[in-house]
Amino acid sequence: MTLLTRLYPTLKPWLFRMDAERAHEWTTRMLRLSHALGMVQSVAPEAAQPVECLGLKFPNWLGLAAGMDKSASCVDAWGALGFGFVEVGTLTPRPQPGNPKPRLFRLPEHDALINRMGFNNPGIHAAVKRLEKRRTKAVVGVNIGKNFDTPNDAAVNDYLYGLKVAYPVADYIAVNISSPNTKGLRDLQAEEAIRTLLSALKTEQARLQKEHGKKVPMLVKIAPDLESMQIQALARVFNELAVDGVIATNTTISREAVAGHPVASETGGLSGLPVRQRSTEVLAEFRELIRPETVLIGVGGILSADDARAKRAAGAQLVQIYSGLIFRGLDLIREVAGA
């Protein structure tokens, strides 16, 4: 077990007095250093058998959600900790700094975070170079998005570019159309907009499959803030185009669960415990509406093994964590991976 694992209960109060983004960067550096020194061991129990879906073998059903490793700088270390899969990004065609700081806020009373990072990343080429050198046995997904200054009517070009560049190194591709922190991005979830975007991506996916001699599955990450009619429209498009999978869900713009908290008025996406119920509801609705062969990944508010099991009961074959890791520490990996 990594030294960081043993020390986290002691380090947590100190880290929580630090600016949230600075604490995240420090922790990631320490994890990377610990791994380089051979000090990281898996905290996850060995799965009885791998999870087979999307044409892939996942060592276990637990993944790290996009946003934790935006630059693909720590993939081997996350894999060494016991994650069955790691999703990096969101990555854009060109590097971008993201939104002005501060842009990440803790709500410890609610086991929640608010972030408005804005797809800060080194650009997809830099991340791909790192992924070419990875050694982990964990499945690696690449989450792609558009640059902040790319208008929506040209967004398809950014996504096509990301798909093409990531395809040789990705085990799967996640199409992020649901972050609330890039202006207008969620408009791409409208039925005709998503049909246009995904039609182009599916055509390119087929072309790349022939070029590289392998199929890299493509999933779509959707928001929790969808009405039933919007979910029905998205499911209709996903079925028409035979989308490989859906990741449900991203962060929420709702503040109902944290009303009155000192930072509740900060703009950005709310994650953690407050999104748990809604993300599971959206997941269950999609499971009822989409083709049985479409894979669902459940993410949002997982802070215990029971939370993860609820995602599975709602129809998820795989689950991901992010905010829960901040509040629960690495014990959460052990609990969920063994659930």
N, C-alpha and C positions, 0 to 999 in steps of 0.2 A: 504494500500500500504506500502511496506517495506521502511524503512528509506533509505536503499541503493538506491531504485528507485528514491526517491526524490533528493538524493544527487549526483546521478551519473553525471549530467552535470558539477557539481562543482569538483567532484573527478576525472573526466576523464583526465584533463590536468596533474594532479599530477600522476595518474596511468601511463599515457603515457610517463612520464619522468623516470619511473621505468623500470627495465628489464622486458620484456614482460612475461616471465614465472613466475617471482616473483610476478608480478601484478596479474596474473591469480590465483596463489595460495592464495594471500591475499584476493582477491575478493570472492573466493570460501569459505574461512574460515569465512568471514563476513556474507555471505549468510547463511551458516550453523548455525552460532551463532544467527543471526536474527530469523531464523526459530525456533531454540530451545527456544528462548525467546517469541515466539508467535507473532513476529512482521512482518511476511510475509503473505501477502494477494494476491489473484490472481489479475493480471493486465489484464487478458484476459476476454472479454465479454463472457457471457454464450452462448454456441452454441445452435441454435434452436433445433438441434438433433445431437446425436453422429454419427460419421462416422463408418459404419459397413463394415469391410473387414478383410481378413485373419482369419475369424471366431472369430474376436474380436470386441469389442465396444470401439472406441477411443472417449474420451470426446470432442475433437475437432481435426482438421486435422493437427495441428502444433506440431512438435516434436523437441527435442534437439538432434543434431547430435552427433555421437560418437566422442570422443576426448576431449570434454569439461569436462566430468566426467569420467575420465579413471579408477578410483578405486571404483566407485559406492558409494562414500562417502556422496553424497549430493542429492540423488534421491528424498527424501521427499520434500526438499526445492524447487527443480525444479518443481515438481508436484504442489506444493502450489502456485507457481508463475503463473500457468495457462497453462503449457504445457500439451497437450493431451497425449503425450508419450515422454519417455526419453530413449535414447539409451546409454548404458554405455560401457566402454572399449575404445580401443581394449584390450581384456584380453587374456593372454597366459597361457599355463599349469603351467609354473614355473615363479616366480617373476623375473623381470629384470629391470635394471636401465634406459635402453634406451641409446641413443647416448650421446656423450659428450656435455656439455654446452659451450657456448650459442647455443640454438637450436630452438628458436622461435623469429621471427623478424616481426616487424610491417612495413607496407608501407602505412601510413595514407593518402598520396596523392592519392592512388589508392584504398582505402578501402579494403586493402588486408593484408594477413599474409603469411609468409613463415615459415613452420615448418619442422624439421627433428627429431621429438621427438624419434621415434624408438620404439614404443609400450612400453614405460615405464609404468609399472603397478605392483600391489602387488601380481599378480598371481590370477588365477581364483577362487581358494578356498577361499581366503580372501574376494574377492568381493561377492561371493555367500553367505557367512556368513552374510554380511551386507544386502544383498537383502532379505534374509530370514526374516529380521526384519522390512522391509519397511511397511509403512502405507498408502502411496499415492494411489489414485484411478487412477492415470495415468498408461497407458500401459507402461511396461518396456521391452525393448529389450536388449539383451546381444550380443555384438559384439566380435567375437572370431578370433584369429589369431595364427600364429606359433611363437615359440621362435626364436630369431635371429640366434642362432647357430644350429637350426634344418635344415638339408639339404632338398632341395625341394623333393628329392625322398623319404623322410620320413615324409614330411609335413602332409600327410593324418592322421598320428597317432596323431599329435598335435590337428588337427581340430576335430577328433573323440573324443579325450579326452575332449576338450572344450565343445563339444555338449553334451556329457554325463553328465558332472558336472553341466553345466548351465541349463539343461533341466527341472529339478524340479522347478526352481524359475523364469525362463524366460517366458514372454508372447510371445516373438518371438526371434529367433536367427538370427544374421547377420554374414555372412561369409565374412571376409575381405581378399580379394586377390588382393587389388588394391592400398595399401599404397606404395608410392615410397621410404619410409624410412627404409624398411627392405630389405636387398640385395637379389635380385632374386625373391622377392615375386610376382611381376607382371608377371613373367614367367608362373605362375599358371593360367593365363588367356588364355593361348594357348589352342586350341580346345581339343586336346587329354588329356592334363594335367587337364583341368577343368572337362572333362567328367569322368576321373578316380576319382578325388577328390569328385565330387558331387554324383557319383554313390555310393561310400562308405558311404557318409553322408546321402543320402536318405534311404539306407538300414538300417542304424543305427537309423535314425529318425522313421522309421516304427517299429523297435524293441522297441524303447523307448516309443512310443505311446501305444503299448500293455502293457508294463511294468507299466506305470504311469496312464494309462486310460485317457489320453488327448493328443491331437495333438498340438504340439508347431510348428508353421509355421517357415520355414527357408527361408531367403532371402540372396541374393548375392550382395555385394557392388562392383561396377565396376569403372574403371578409365575413365576420360574424354579423355585421350590420345589414343583413339582407332580409327583405320581406319574403313571404312564401311565394308570391308571384315571381319575384326575381330569382329565387332558387329554382322554381319550375322552369323558367326560361333558360337559366344556365344549364340545368340538367338536360334540357332538350338539345342544346347545342353540343354538350359533351357526348351525348348519345349519338347524335348525327355524325359527329366527326371521330367517334371511337377514341376519345381521349383515354390515355393509359391510366391516369389516376387523378385524384383530387386531394389536396391538403386543406383540411378544415380545422382551424381557421387561423387567420391573422389576428392582429390586435383590434380592439374596438374603440370607437370614438365616443361611446356612451360614458357618462359619468354618474349614472344613477346609483351604482353600488358604492361610490366613494364620495358622494355629495358631502360637502362640508369639510373635507380634508384640505389642509393648507395648500397643497399643490394640485388639487383637483381641477383648477382652472387652467393649468398649463395645457397648451395644445399638444397633440400627439396621440399615439396609440396606447391604449391601456391594456396591459397584459397581466397574467397571473390569475389568482383566485377569482377576481370579479368576472372574468370572461369564461370561467369553467362551464357553467351551466349552458350559456348560450352557444358556445362552440360545440358542445355535445348535442344540443338540439339541432343545430344546422347539419352536423355530421349525420344524425339519424334521418333527417329529411332527405339528404342526398342519397343515403343508402336505399331508401324506398323508391327513389326516382330513377337512379342511373342503372346501367347494365350491371349484372352480377359480376362480370369479369373486370369491371373498373375498380382499381385498388383505392382504398381510402386510408389516408394517414390522419390520425387524430392528434390535434395539438391545441393547447389552450387551458391553462389552469390546473395542470397536473402537479400536485404536491404530495401525492401518496400513491401507493400501489392500487388502492381502491379507486382513485381517480382514473388511473390508467385502465383498470378493468371496466370502468363505466364507458370509456371510449370504445373498447372492444365490444361491449354489449350493444353499443349503438351502431356497430358495423365496421369499425376500423381494424385493418390487418396489422398496422404498424402505428406507433405513437412517437411523439417528439416532446422534448422538454426544453425550457430555456429559463423563464423566470423562477420556476420551482427550484432550479439549481442554485440560484442566488440565495434563496431563503432557507432551503433545506440542506444545501451542501451536497457532497458526493455520496452521502448515504442514499440519496434519492435514486441514484443510478442502480445501486444494489437492489433496492426495493422493487423498482419498476421492471428492471431486466429479469428479475426472478418471478415476477407476478404471473 
